[in-house]
């Protein structure tokens, strides 16, 4: 990614810092790393993602040989014991449980609907930050619209989509009530029907704290020295220590 791309991404992400940190998108308060690759998308998600317009994006990752490399590590994250609406909560008090909450929050946060963004904040944000972040849910939804290249207000164009699929995780247990994690997401977006989807790989740092009988998201300071964004199925995914998330019969 060129320096101009990095600066443009940072400017856009600052607009939604409160919301996106709260719901573990981490696109702002953390230094977000976005991979851009040339060419169309394939089944491994190796497409042509770009968070901002650029006539000639510079790849941030070395080219691979195009062959699929199976993940060296898998993890089946635990389910929440309860739900609020369709959002799982009440995860076990383990590092895997904390990571599962962060993954659920990250997946929910990529939405055009401000009500959905707000629901994620209310379900997952730490109590000390929940109300102030919930008040900015509309800004978060606008940021998501801009990310996908759709108008910031009004009806969505037919066929506009924005979906995040968490594909990998890393975590470390600071203590029995605090877990630091990285969530690797493959974000697919399209501004309208017929547009070629963009695939963006995002590395999202996060922290979970044990609070009132469940894991909650704690806002984190901007991170440095994040690993490169890399898709599952590549040698670098394994070299960087990612655990592939296994859900049902697919990663």
Rosetta blueprint (number, residue, H / E / L):
1 X L
2 X L
3 X H
4 X H
5 X H
6 X H
7 X H
8 X H
9 X H
10 X H
11 X H
12 X H
13 X H
14 X H
15 X L
16 X L
17 X H
18 X H
19 X H
20 X H
21 X H
22 X H
23 X L
24 X L
25 X L
26 X L
27 X L
28 X L
29 X L
30 X L
31 X L
32 X L
33 X E
34 X E
35 X E
36 X L
37 X L
38 X L
39 X L
40 X L
41 X L
42 X L
43 X L
44 X L
45 X L
46 X L
47 X L
48 X L
49 X L
50 X L
51 X L
52 X L
53 X L
54 X L
55 X L
56 X L
57 X L
58 X L
59 X L
60 X L
61 X L
62 X L
63 X L
64 X L
65 X L
66 X L
67 X L
68 X L
69 X L
70 X L
71 X L
72 X L
73 X L
74 X E
75 X E
76 X L
77 X L
78 X L
79 X L
80 X L
81 X L
82 X E
83 X E
84 X E
85 X L
86 X L
87 X E
88 X E
89 X E
90 X L
91 X L
92 X L
93 X L
94 X L
95 X H
96 X H
97 X H
98 X H
99 X H
100 X H
101 X H
102 X H
103 X H
104 X H
105 X H
106 X H
107 X H
108 X H
109 X H
110 X L
111 X L
112 X L
113 X L
114 X H
115 X H
116 X H
117 X H
118 X H
119 X H
120 X H
121 X H
122 X H
123 X H
124 X H
125 X E
126 X L
127 X H
128 X H
129 X H
130 X H
131 X H
132 X H
133 X H
134 X H
135 X L
136 X L
137 X H
138 X H
139 X H
140 X H
141 X H
142 X H
143 X H
144 X H
145 X H
146 X H
147 X H
148 X H
149 X L
150 X L
151 X L
152 X L
153 X L
154 X L
155 X L
156 X L
157 X L
158 X L
159 X L
160 X L
161 X E
162 X E
163 X E
164 X E
165 X E
166 X E
167 X E
168 X E
169 X E
170 X E
171 X E
172 X E
173 X E
174 X E
175 X E
176 X L
177 X L
178 X E
179 X E
180 X E
181 X E
182 X E
183 X E
184 X E
185 X E
186 X E
187 X E
188 X E
189 X E
190 X E
191 X L
192 X L
193 X L
194 X L
195 X L
196 X L
197 X L
198 X E
199 X E
200 X E
201 X E
202 X E
203 X E
204 X E
205 X E
206 X E
207 X E
208 X E
209 X E
210 X E
211 X E
212 X L
213 X L
214 X E
215 X E
216 X E
217 X E
218 X L
219 X L
220 X L
221 X L
222 X L
223 X L
224 X L
225 X L
226 X L
227 X L
228 X L
229 X L
230 X L
231 X L
232 X L
233 X L
234 X L
235 X H
236 X H
237 X H
238 X H
239 X H
240 X L
241 X L
242 X L
243 X E
244 X E
245 X E
246 X L
247 X E
248 X L
249 X L
250 X E
251 X L
